[in-house]
Amino acid sequence: MSDFQGDLLLKNTLDGGDIELTDDDLFVSDQGFDTAIYLSLFGGNELDNGSDSTKPKTWWGNLTETDNPERKIISHTQFIITGLPATPANLNKLKEAIKADLQWMVNELIIDTLNITVTIATKSRVNIIIEGIKNKKKIFGTKFEQNWLAKLG
């Protein structure tokens, strides 16, 4: 019998995501929302802009999700970070992409409101802070410092 509850904890790292292990080499579980948020933002195919999920650029898992289109992972955030340069003008596009990727949390009544802050940390890194509000109380807060992979010009 296992005490494992929740999802496998997937942590953001400087070169992508990684799982976390305990000192006894056991998987760490995520009983919050960090893994779900990370996969929503960065779990799709980076070449998929979300315009047509039947195209071969969609994430393979979307091909099995035929009953509920809202459950398809598009990762607009990942597409913006890999496709547009890190400029102040693109921060609003990034914020809208994050909002679109996490809209399922509002639709599923997990939260009422998302608070999203994005700032450029360096010329190739962006800070993303996300808070979920339910009944006027913060139920989660998570922060990612992410490589902005697209180059200027």
MODELLER restraints for C-alpha pairs under 7 A, 6 or more apart:
rsr = mdl.restraints
at = mdl.atoms
rsr.add(forms.Gaussian(group=physical.xy_distance, feature=features.Distance(at['CA:4:A'], at['CA:29:A']), mean=6.33, stdev=0.5))
rsr.add(forms.Gaussian(group=physical.xy_distance, feature=features.Distance(at['CA:5:A'], at['CA:29:A']), mean=6.18, stdev=0.5))
rsr.add(forms.Gaussian(group=physical.xy_distance, feature=features.Distance(at['CA:5:A'], at['CA:31:A']), mean=6.67, stdev=0.5))
rsr.add(forms.Gaussian(group=physical.xy_distance, feature=features.Distance(at['CA:6:A'], at['CA:29:A']), mean=5.81, stdev=0.5))
rsr.add(forms.Gaussian(group=physical.xy_distance, feature=features.Distance(at['CA:6:A'], at['CA:30:A']), mean=5.47, stdev=0.5))
rsr.add(forms.Gaussian(group=physical.xy_distance, feature=features.Distance(at['CA:6:A'], at['CA:31:A']), mean=4.78, stdev=0.5))
rsr.add(forms.Gaussian(group=physical.xy_distance, feature=features.Distance(at['CA:7:A'], at['CA:29:A']), mean=5.50, stdev=0.5))
rsr.add(forms.Gaussian(group=physical.xy_distance, feature=features.Distance(at['CA:7:A'], at['CA:30:A']), mean=5.10, stdev=0.5))
rsr.add(forms.Gaussian(group=physical.xy_distance, feature=features.Distance(at['CA:7:A'], at['CA:31:A']), mean=6.67, stdev=0.5))
rsr.add(forms.Gaussian(group=physical.xy_distance, feature=features.Distance(at['CA:8:A'], at['CA:27:A']), mean=6.91, stdev=0.5))
rsr.add(forms.Gaussian(group=physical.xy_distance, feature=features.Distance(at['CA:8:A'], at['CA:28:A']), mean=6.27, stdev=0.5))
rsr.add(forms.Gaussian(group=physical.xy_distance, feature=features.Distance(at['CA:8:A'], at['CA:29:A']), mean=4.65, stdev=0.5))
rsr.add(forms.Gaussian(group=physical.xy_distance, feature=features.Distance(at['CA:8:A'], at['CA:30:A']), mean=5.75, stdev=0.5))
rsr.add(forms.Gaussian(group=physical.xy_distance, feature=features.Distance(at['CA:9:A'], at['CA:19:A']), mean=5.86, stdev=0.5))
rsr.add(forms.Gaussian(group=physical.xy_distance, feature=features.Distance(at['CA:9:A'], at['CA:20:A']), mean=6.27, stdev=0.5))
rsr.add(forms.Gaussian(group=physical.xy_distance, feature=features.Distance(at['CA:9:A'], at['CA:28:A']), mean=5.68, stdev=0.5))
rsr.add(forms.Gaussian(group=physical.xy_distance, feature=features.Distance(at['CA:9:A'], at['CA:29:A']), mean=4.92, stdev=0.5))
rsr.add(forms.Gaussian(group=physical.xy_distance, feature=features.Distance(at['CA:9:A'], at['CA:30:A']), mean=4.58, stdev=0.5))
rsr.add(forms.Gaussian(group=physical.xy_distance, feature=features.Distance(at['CA:9:A'], at['CA:35:A']), mean=5.83, stdev=0.5))
rsr.add(forms.Gaussian(group=physical.xy_distance, feature=features.Distance(at['CA:10:A'], at['CA:17:A']), mean=6.18, stdev=0.5))
rsr.add(forms.Gaussian(group=physical.xy_distance, feature=features.Distance(at['CA:10:A'], at['CA:18:A']), mean=5.53, stdev=0.5))
rsr.add(forms.Gaussian(group=physical.xy_distance, feature=features.Distance(at['CA:10:A'], at['CA:19:A']), mean=4.67, stdev=0.5))
rsr.add(forms.Gaussian(group=physical.xy_distance, feature=features.Distance(at['CA:10:A'], at['CA:20:A']), mean=6.77, stdev=0.5))
rsr.add(forms.Gaussian(group=physical.xy_distance, feature=features.Distance(at['CA:10:A'], at['CA:35:A']), mean=5.25, stdev=0.5))
rsr.add(forms.Gaussian(group=physical.xy_distance, feature=features.Distance(at['CA:11:A'], at['CA:17:A']), mean=5.43, stdev=0.5))
rsr.add(forms.Gaussian(group=physical.xy_distance, feature=features.Distance(at['CA:11:A'], at['CA:18:A']), mean=5.34, stdev=0.5))
rsr.add(forms.Gaussian(group=physical.xy_distance, feature=features.Distance(at['CA:11:A'], at['CA:19:A']), mean=6.03, stdev=0.5))
rsr.add(forms.Gaussian(group=physical.xy_distance, feature=features.Distance(at['CA:11:A'], at['CA:20:A']), mean=7.00, stdev=0.5))
rsr.add(forms.Gaussian(group=physical.xy_distance, feature=features.Distance(at['CA:12:A'], at['CA:18:A']), mean=6.58, stdev=0.5))
rsr.add(forms.Gaussian(group=physical.xy_distance, feature=features.Distance(at['CA:12:A'], at['CA:144:A']), mean=6.77, stdev=0.5))
rsr.add(forms.Gaussian(group=physical.xy_distance, feature=features.Distance(at['CA:14:A'], at['CA:146:A']), mean=6.87, stdev=0.5))
rsr.add(forms.Gaussian(group=physical.xy_distance, feature=features.Distance(at['CA:14:A'], at['CA:147:A']), mean=6.88, stdev=0.5))
rsr.add(forms.Gaussian(group=physical.xy_distance, feature=features.Distance(at['CA:20:A'], at['CA:27:A']), mean=6.21, stdev=0.5))
rsr.add(forms.Gaussian(group=physical.xy_distance, feature=features.Distance(at['CA:20:A'], at['CA:28:A']), mean=5.66, stdev=0.5))
rsr.add(forms.Gaussian(group=physical.xy_distance, feature=features.Distance(at['CA:21:A'], at['CA:27:A']), mean=4.68, stdev=0.5))
rsr.add(forms.Gaussian(group=physical.xy_distance, feature=features.Distance(at['CA:21:A'], at['CA:28:A']), mean=5.50, stdev=0.5))
rsr.add(forms.Gaussian(group=physical.xy_distance, feature=features.Distance(at['CA:22:A'], at['CA:28:A']), mean=6.39, stdev=0.5))
rsr.add(forms.Gaussian(group=physical.xy_distance, feature=features.Distance(at['CA:34:A'], at['CA:142:A']), mean=6.68, stdev=0.5))
rsr.add(forms.Gaussian(group=physical.xy_distance, feature=features.Distance(at['CA:40:A'], at['CA:73:A']), mean=6.13, stdev=0.5))
rsr.add(forms.Gaussian(group=physical.xy_distance, feature=features.Distance(at['CA:40:A'], at['CA:75:A']), mean=5.75, stdev=0.5))
rsr.add(forms.Gaussian(group=physical.xy_distance, feature=features.Distance(at['CA:40:A'], at['CA:101:A']), mean=5.68, stdev=0.5))
rsr.add(forms.Gaussian(group=physical.xy_distance, feature=features.Distance(at['CA:40:A'], at['CA:102:A']), mean=6.58, stdev=0.5))
rsr.add(forms.Gaussian(group=physical.xy_distance, feature=features.Distance(at['CA:41:A'], at['CA:75:A']), mean=4.80, stdev=0.5))
rsr.add(forms.Gaussian(group=physical.xy_distance, feature=features.Distance(at['CA:41:A'], at['CA:76:A']), mean=6.92, stdev=0.5))
rsr.add(forms.Gaussian(group=physical.xy_distance, feature=features.Distance(at['CA:41:A'], at['CA:77:A']), mean=5.31, stdev=0.5))
rsr.add(forms.Gaussian(group=physical.xy_distance, feature=features.Distance(at['CA:41:A'], at['CA:78:A']), mean=6.14, stdev=0.5))
rsr.add(forms.Gaussian(group=physical.xy_distance, feature=features.Distance(at['CA:41:A'], at['CA:98:A']), mean=6.57, stdev=0.5))
rsr.add(forms.Gaussian(group=physical.xy_distance, feature=features.Distance(at['CA:41:A'], at['CA:101:A']), mean=6.00, stdev=0.5))
rsr.add(forms.Gaussian(group=physical.xy_distance, feature=features.Distance(at['CA:42:A'], at['CA:75:A']), mean=5.52, stdev=0.5))
rsr.add(forms.Gaussian(group=physical.xy_distance, feature=features.Distance(at['CA:42:A'], at['CA:77:A']), mean=6.77, stdev=0.5))
rsr.add(forms.Gaussian(group=physical.xy_distance, feature=features.Distance(at['CA:42:A'], at['CA:78:A']), mean=5.15, stdev=0.5))
rsr.add(forms.Gaussian(group=physical.xy_distance, feature=features.Distance(at['CA:43:A'], at['CA:73:A']), mean=6.96, stdev=0.5))
rsr.add(forms.Gaussian(group=physical.xy_distance, feature=features.Distance(at['CA:43:A'], at['CA:75:A']), mean=6.24, stdev=0.5))
rsr.add(forms.Gaussian(group=physical.xy_distance, feature=features.Distance(at['CA:44:A'], at['CA:59:A']), mean=5.12, stdev=0.5))
rsr.add(forms.Gaussian(group=physical.xy_distance, feature=features.Distance(at['CA:44:A'], at['CA:73:A']), mean=5.59, stdev=0.5))
rsr.add(forms.Gaussian(group=physical.xy_distance, feature=features.Distance(at['CA:44:A'], at['CA:74:A']), mean=5.27, stdev=0.5))
rsr.add(forms.Gaussian(group=physical.xy_distance, feature=features.Distance(at['CA:44:A'], at['CA:75:A']), mean=5.07, stdev=0.5))
rsr.add(forms.Gaussian(group=physical.xy_distance, feature=features.Distance(at['CA:45:A'], at['CA:57:A']), mean=6.56, stdev=0.5))
rsr.add(forms.Gaussian(group=physical.xy_distance, feature=features.Distance(at['CA:45:A'], at['CA:58:A']), mean=5.93, stdev=0.5))
rsr.add(forms.Gaussian(group=physical.xy_distance, feature=features.Distance(at['CA:45:A'], at['CA:59:A']), mean=4.90, stdev=0.5))
rsr.add(forms.Gaussian(group=physical.xy_distance, feature=features.Distance(at['CA:46:A'], at['CA:78:A']), mean=5.72, stdev=0.5))
rsr.add(forms.Gaussian(group=physical.xy_distance, feature=features.Distance(at['CA:46:A'], at['CA:79:A']), mean=5.09, stdev=0.5))
rsr.add(forms.Gaussian(group=physical.xy_distance, feature=features.Distance(at['CA:46:A'], at['CA:82:A']), mean=6.97, stdev=0.5))
rsr.add(forms.Gaussian(group=physical.xy_distance, feature=features.Distance(at['CA:47:A'], at['CA:57:A']), mean=6.03, stdev=0.5))
rsr.add(forms.Gaussian(group=physical.xy_distance, feature=features.Distance(at['CA:47:A'], at['CA:79:A']), mean=6.43, stdev=0.5))
rsr.add(forms.Gaussian(group=physical.xy_distance, feature=features.Distance(at['CA:48:A'], at['CA:57:A']), mean=5.29, stdev=0.5))
rsr.add(forms.Gaussian(group=physical.xy_distance, feature=features.Distance(at['CA:48:A'], at['CA:58:A']), mean=5.48, stdev=0.5))
rsr.add(forms.Gaussian(group=physical.xy_distance, feature=features.Distance(at['CA:48:A'], at['CA:74:A']), mean=6.68, stdev=0.5))
rsr.add(forms.Gaussian(group=physical.xy_distance, feature=features.Distance(at['CA:48:A'], at['CA:79:A']), mean=6.70, stdev=0.5))
rsr.add(forms.Gaussian(group=physical.xy_distance, feature=features.Distance(at['CA:49:A'], at['CA:76:A']), mean=6.27, stdev=0.5))
rsr.add(forms.Gaussian(group=physical.xy_distance, feature=features.Distance(at['CA:49:A'], at['CA:79:A']), mean=6.08, stdev=0.5))
rsr.add(forms.Gaussian(group=physical.xy_distance, feature=features.Distance(at['CA:50:A'], at['CA:74:A']), mean=5.57, stdev=0.5))
rsr.add(forms.Gaussian(group=physical.xy_distance, feature=features.Distance(at['CA:50:A'], at['CA:76:A']), mean=6.91, stdev=0.5))
rsr.add(forms.Gaussian(group=physical.xy_distance, feature=features.Distance(at['CA:62:A'], at['CA:72:A']), mean=5.10, stdev=0.5))
rsr.add(forms.Gaussian(group=physical.xy_distance, feature=features.Distance(at['CA:62:A'], at['CA:73:A']), mean=6.60, stdev=0.5))
rsr.add(forms.Gaussian(group=physical.xy_distance, feature=features.Distance(at['CA:65:A'], at['CA:71:A']), mean=6.90, stdev=0.5))
rsr.add(forms.Gaussian(group=physical.xy_distance, feature=features.Distance(at['CA:65:A'], at['CA:72:A']), mean=6.45, stdev=0.5))
rsr.add(forms.Gaussian(group=physical.xy_distance, feature=features.Distance(at['CA:70:A'], at['CA:104:A']), mean=6.79, stdev=0.5))
rsr.add(forms.Gaussian(group=physical.xy_distance, feature=features.Distance(at['CA:75:A'], at['CA:101:A']), mean=5.92, stdev=0.5))
rsr.add(forms.Gaussian(group=physical.xy_distance, feature=features.Distance(at['CA:76:A'], at['CA:97:A']), mean=5.05, stdev=0.5))
rsr.add(forms.Gaussian(group=physical.xy_distance, feature=features.Distance(at['CA:76:A'], at['CA:101:A']), mean=6.30, stdev=0.5))
rsr.add(forms.Gaussian(group=physical.xy_distance, feature=features.Distance(at['CA:77:A'], at['CA:94:A']), mean=6.08, stdev=0.5))
rsr.add(forms.Gaussian(group=physical.xy_distance, feature=features.Distance(at['CA:77:A'], at['CA:97:A']), mean=4.96, stdev=0.5))
rsr.add(forms.Gaussian(group=physical.xy_distance, feature=features.Distance(at['CA:77:A'], at['CA:98:A']), mean=5.48, stdev=0.5))
rsr.add(forms.Gaussian(group=physical.xy_distance, feature=features.Distance(at['CA:80:A'], at['CA:94:A']), mean=6.20, stdev=0.5))
rsr.add(forms.Gaussian(group=physical.xy_distance, feature=features.Distance(at['CA:81:A'], at['CA:148:A']), mean=5.11, stdev=0.5))
rsr.add(forms.Gaussian(group=physical.xy_distance, feature=features.Distance(at['CA:81:A'], at['CA:149:A']), mean=5.92, stdev=0.5))
rsr.add(forms.Gaussian(group=physical.xy_distance, feature=features.Distance(at['CA:81:A'], at['CA:150:A']), mean=6.18, stdev=0.5))
rsr.add(forms.Gaussian(group=physical.xy_distance, feature=features.Distance(at['CA:82:A'], at['CA:148:A']), mean=6.62, stdev=0.5))
rsr.add(forms.Gaussian(group=physical.xy_distance, feature=features.Distance(at['CA:82:A'], at['CA:149:A']), mean=4.93, stdev=0.5))
rsr.add(forms.Gaussian(group=physical.xy_distance, feature=features.Distance(at['CA:82:A'], at['CA:150:A']), mean=4.71, stdev=0.5))
rsr.add(forms.Gaussian(group=physical.xy_distance, feature=features.Distance(at['CA:83:A'], at['CA:150:A']), mean=5.35, stdev=0.5))
rsr.add(forms.Gaussian(group=physical.xy_distance, feature=features.Distance(at['CA:84:A'], at['CA:150:A']), mean=5.43, stdev=0.5))
rsr.add(forms.Gaussian(group=physical.xy_distance, feature=features.Distance(at['CA:85:A'], at['CA:150:A']), mean=4.97, stdev=0.5))
rsr.add(forms.Gaussian(group=physical.xy_distance, feature=features.Distance(at['CA:85:A'], at['CA:151:A']), mean=5.14, stdev=0.5))
rsr.add(forms.Gaussian(group=physical.xy_distance, feature=features.Distance(at['CA:85:A'], at['CA:152:A']), mean=4.87, stdev=0.5))
rsr.add(forms.Gaussian(group=physical.xy_distance, feature=features.Distance(at['CA:86:A'], at['CA:123:A']), mean=6.71, stdev=0.5))
rsr.add(forms.Gaussian(group=physical.xy_distance, feature=features.Distance(at['CA:86:A'], at['CA:124:A']), mean=6.71, stdev=0.5))
rsr.add(forms.Gaussian(group=physical.xy_distance, feature=features.Distance(at['CA:86:A'], at['CA:148:A']), mean=6.32, stdev=0.5))
rsr.add(forms.Gaussian(group=physical.xy_distance, feature=features.Distance(at['CA:86:A'], at['CA:150:A']), mean=6.96, stdev=0.5))
rsr.add(forms.Gaussian(group=physical.xy_distance, feature=features.Distance(at['CA:86:A'], at['CA:152:A']), mean=6.97, stdev=0.5))
rsr.add(forms.Gaussian(group=physical.xy_distance, feature=features.Distance(at['CA:91:A'], at['CA:118:A']), mean=6.57, stdev=0.5))
rsr.add(forms.Gaussian(group=physical.xy_distance, feature=features.Distance(at['CA:95:A'], at['CA:116:A']), mean=6.72, stdev=0.5))
rsr.add(forms.Gaussian(group=physical.xy_distance, feature=features.Distance(at['CA:95:A'], at['CA:118:A']), mean=6.60, stdev=0.5))
rsr.add(forms.Gaussian(group=physical.xy_distance, feature=features.Distance(at['CA:105:A'], at['CA:111:A']), mean=5.97, stdev=0.5))
rsr.add(forms.Gaussian(group=physical.xy_distance, feature=features.Distance(at['CA:106:A'], at['CA:112:A']), mean=5.68, stdev=0.5))
rsr.add(forms.Gaussian(group=physical.xy_distance, feature=features.Distance(at['CA:106:A'], at['CA:113:A']), mean=6.90, stdev=0.5))
rsr.add(forms.Gaussian(group=physical.xy_distance, feature=features.Distance(at['CA:111:A'], at['CA:132:A']), mean=5.85, stdev=0.5))
rsr.add(forms.Gaussian(group=physical.xy_distance, feature=features.Distance(at['CA:111:A'], at['CA:133:A']), mean=5.48, stdev=0.5))
rsr.add(forms.Gaussian(group=physical.xy_distance, feature=features.Distance(at['CA:111:A'], at['CA:134:A']), mean=4.65, stdev=0.5))
rsr.add(forms.Gaussian(group=physical.xy_distance, feature=features.Distance(at['CA:112:A'], at['CA:133:A']), mean=5.73, stdev=0.5))
rsr.add(forms.Gaussian(group=physical.xy_distance, feature=features.Distance(at['CA:112:A'], at['CA:134:A']), mean=5.01, stdev=0.5))
rsr.add(forms.Gaussian(group=physical.xy_distance, feature=features.Distance(at['CA:113:A'], at['CA:132:A']), mean=5.98, stdev=0.5))
rsr.add(forms.Gaussian(group=physical.xy_distance, feature=features.Distance(at['CA:113:A'], at['CA:133:A']), mean=5.08, stdev=0.5))
rsr.add(forms.Gaussian(group=physical.xy_distance, feature=features.Distance(at['CA:113:A'], at['CA:134:A']), mean=6.84, stdev=0.5))
rsr.add(forms.Gaussian(group=physical.xy_distance, feature=features.Distance(at['CA:114:A'], at['CA:130:A']), mean=6.90, stdev=0.5))
rsr.add(forms.Gaussian(group=physical.xy_distance, feature=features.Distance(at['CA:114:A'], at['CA:131:A']), mean=5.77, stdev=0.5))
rsr.add(forms.Gaussian(group=physical.xy_distance, feature=features.Distance(at['CA:114:A'], at['CA:132:A']), mean=4.90, stdev=0.5))
rsr.add(forms.Gaussian(group=physical.xy_distance, feature=features.Distance(at['CA:114:A'], at['CA:133:A']), mean=6.31, stdev=0.5))
rsr.add(forms.Gaussian(group=physical.xy_distance, feature=features.Distance(at['CA:115:A'], at['CA:130:A']), mean=5.69, stdev=0.5))
rsr.add(forms.Gaussian(group=physical.xy_distance, feature=features.Distance(at['CA:115:A'], at['CA:131:A']), mean=5.02, stdev=0.5))
rsr.add(forms.Gaussian(group=physical.xy_distance, feature=features.Distance(at['CA:115:A'], at['CA:132:A']), mean=6.48, stdev=0.5))
rsr.add(forms.Gaussian(group=physical.xy_distance, feature=features.Distance(at['CA:116:A'], at['CA:129:A']), mean=5.75, stdev=0.5))
rsr.add(forms.Gaussian(group=physical.xy_distance, feature=features.Distance(at['CA:116:A'], at['CA:130:A']), mean=4.72, stdev=0.5))
rsr.add(forms.Gaussian(group=physical.xy_distance, feature=features.Distance(at['CA:116:A'], at['CA:131:A']), mean=6.59, stdev=0.5))
rsr.add(forms.Gaussian(group=physical.xy_distance, feature=features.Distance(at['CA:117:A'], at['CA:128:A']), mean=5.84, stdev=0.5))
rsr.add(forms.Gaussian(group=physical.xy_distance, feature=features.Distance(at['CA:117:A'], at['CA:129:A']), mean=5.10, stdev=0.5))
rsr.add(forms.Gaussian(group=physical.xy_distance, feature=features.Distance(at['CA:117:A'], at['CA:130:A']), mean=6.61, stdev=0.5))
rsr.add(forms.Gaussian(group=physical.xy_distance, feature=features.Distance(at['CA:118:A'], at['CA:126:A']), mean=6.88, stdev=0.5))
rsr.add(forms.Gaussian(group=physical.xy_distance, feature=features.Distance(at['CA:118:A'], at['CA:127:A']), mean=5.56, stdev=0.5))
rsr.add(forms.Gaussian(group=physical.xy_distance, feature=features.Distance(at['CA:118:A'], at['CA:128:A']), mean=4.66, stdev=0.5))
rsr.add(forms.Gaussian(group=physical.xy_distance, feature=features.Distance(at['CA:118:A'], at['CA:129:A']), mean=6.46, stdev=0.5))
rsr.add(forms.Gaussian(group=physical.xy_distance, feature=features.Distance(at['CA:119:A'], at['CA:126:A']), mean=5.72, stdev=0.5))
rsr.add(forms.Gaussian(group=physical.xy_distance, feature=features.Distance(at['CA:119:A'], at['CA:127:A']), mean=5.23, stdev=0.5))
rsr.add(forms.Gaussian(group=physical.xy_distance, feature=features.Distance(at['CA:119:A'], at['CA:128:A']), mean=6.81, stdev=0.5))
rsr.add(forms.Gaussian(group=physical.xy_distance, feature=features.Distance(at['CA:120:A'], at['CA:126:A']), mean=4.42, stdev=0.5))
rsr.add(forms.Gaussian(group=physical.xy_distance, feature=features.Distance(at['CA:120:A'], at['CA:127:A']), mean=6.16, stdev=0.5))
rsr.add(forms.Gaussian(group=physical.xy_distance, feature=features.Distance(at['CA:121:A'], at['CA:127:A']), mean=6.00, stdev=0.5))
rsr.add(forms.Gaussian(group=physical.xy_distance, feature=features.Distance(at['CA:124:A'], at['CA:147:A']), mean=5.84, stdev=0.5))
rsr.add(forms.Gaussian(group=physical.xy_distance, feature=features.Distance(at['CA:124:A'], at['CA:148:A']), mean=4.94, stdev=0.5))
rsr.add(forms.Gaussian(group=physical.xy_distance, feature=features.Distance(at['CA:124:A'], at['CA:149:A']), mean=6.75, stdev=0.5))
rsr.add(forms.Gaussian(group=physical.xy_distance, feature=features.Distance(at['CA:125:A'], at['CA:145:A']), mean=6.67, stdev=0.5))
rsr.add(forms.Gaussian(group=physical.xy_distance, feature=features.Distance(at['CA:125:A'], at['CA:146:A']), mean=5.52, stdev=0.5))
rsr.add(forms.Gaussian(group=physical.xy_distance, feature=features.Distance(at['CA:125:A'], at['CA:147:A']), mean=4.48, stdev=0.5))
rsr.add(forms.Gaussian(group=physical.xy_distance, feature=features.Distance(at['CA:125:A'], at['CA:148:A']), mean=5.03, stdev=0.5))
rsr.add(forms.Gaussian(group=physical.xy_distance, feature=features.Distance(at['CA:126:A'], at['CA:145:A']), mean=5.68, stdev=0.5))
rsr.add(forms.Gaussian(group=physical.xy_distance, feature=features.Distance(at['CA:126:A'], at['CA:146:A']), mean=5.36, stdev=0.5))
rsr.add(forms.Gaussian(group=physical.xy_distance, feature=features.Distance(at['CA:126:A'], at['CA:147:A']), mean=6.46, stdev=0.5))
rsr.add(forms.Gaussian(group=physical.xy_distance, feature=features.Distance(at['CA:126:A'], at['CA:148:A']), mean=6.31, stdev=0.5))
rsr.add(forms.Gaussian(group=physical.xy_distance, feature=features.Distance(at['CA:127:A'], at['CA:144:A']), mean=5.82, stdev=0.5))
rsr.add(forms.Gaussian(group=physical.xy_distance, feature=features.Distance(at['CA:127:A'], at['CA:145:A']), mean=4.52, stdev=0.5))
rsr.add(forms.Gaussian(group=physical.xy_distance, feature=features.Distance(at['CA:127:A'], at['CA:146:A']), mean=6.41, stdev=0.5))
rsr.add(forms.Gaussian(group=physical.xy_distance, feature=features.Distance(at['CA:128:A'], at['CA:143:A']), mean=5.56, stdev=0.5))
rsr.add(forms.Gaussian(group=physical.xy_distance, feature=features.Distance(at['CA:128:A'], at['CA:144:A']), mean=5.09, stdev=0.5))
rsr.add(forms.Gaussian(group=physical.xy_distance, feature=features.Distance(at['CA:128:A'], at['CA:145:A']), mean=6.31, stdev=0.5))
rsr.add(forms.Gaussian(group=physical.xy_distance, feature=features.Distance(at['CA:129:A'], at['CA:142:A']), mean=5.88, stdev=0.5))
rsr.add(forms.Gaussian(group=physical.xy_distance, feature=features.Distance(at['CA:129:A'], at['CA:143:A']), mean=4.47, stdev=0.5))
rsr.add(forms.Gaussian(group=physical.xy_distance, feature=features.Distance(at['CA:129:A'], at['CA:144:A']), mean=6.57, stdev=0.5))
rsr.add(forms.Gaussian(group=physical.xy_distance, feature=features.Distance(at['CA:130:A'], at['CA:141:A']), mean=5.60, stdev=0.5))
rsr.add(forms.Gaussian(group=physical.xy_distance, feature=features.Distance(at['CA:130:A'], at['CA:142:A']), mean=5.38, stdev=0.5))
rsr.add(forms.Gaussian(group=physical.xy_distance, feature=features.Distance(at['CA:130:A'], at['CA:143:A']), mean=6.36, stdev=0.5))
rsr.add(forms.Gaussian(group=physical.xy_distance, feature=features.Distance(at['CA:131:A'], at['CA:138:A']), mean=6.69, stdev=0.5))
rsr.add(forms.Gaussian(group=physical.xy_distance, feature=features.Distance(at['CA:131:A'], at['CA:140:A']), mean=5.62, stdev=0.5))
rsr.add(forms.Gaussian(group=physical.xy_distance, feature=features.Distance(at['CA:131:A'], at['CA:141:A']), mean=4.30, stdev=0.5))
rsr.add(forms.Gaussian(group=physical.xy_distance, feature=features.Distance(at['CA:131:A'], at['CA:142:A']), mean=6.56, stdev=0.5))
rsr.add(forms.Gaussian(group=physical.xy_distance, feature=features.Distance(at['CA:132:A'], at['CA:138:A']), mean=5.76, stdev=0.5))
rsr.add(forms.Gaussian(group=physical.xy_distance, feature=features.Distance(at['CA:132:A'], at['CA:139:A']), mean=5.74, stdev=0.5))
rsr.add(forms.Gaussian(group=physical.xy_distance, feature=features.Distance(at['CA:132:A'], at['CA:140:A']), mean=5.29, stdev=0.5))
rsr.add(forms.Gaussian(group=physical.xy_distance, feature=features.Distance(at['CA:132:A'], at['CA:141:A']), mean=6.47, stdev=0.5))
rsr.add(forms.Gaussian(group=physical.xy_distance, feature=features.Distance(at['CA:133:A'], at['CA:139:A']), mean=5.82, stdev=0.5))
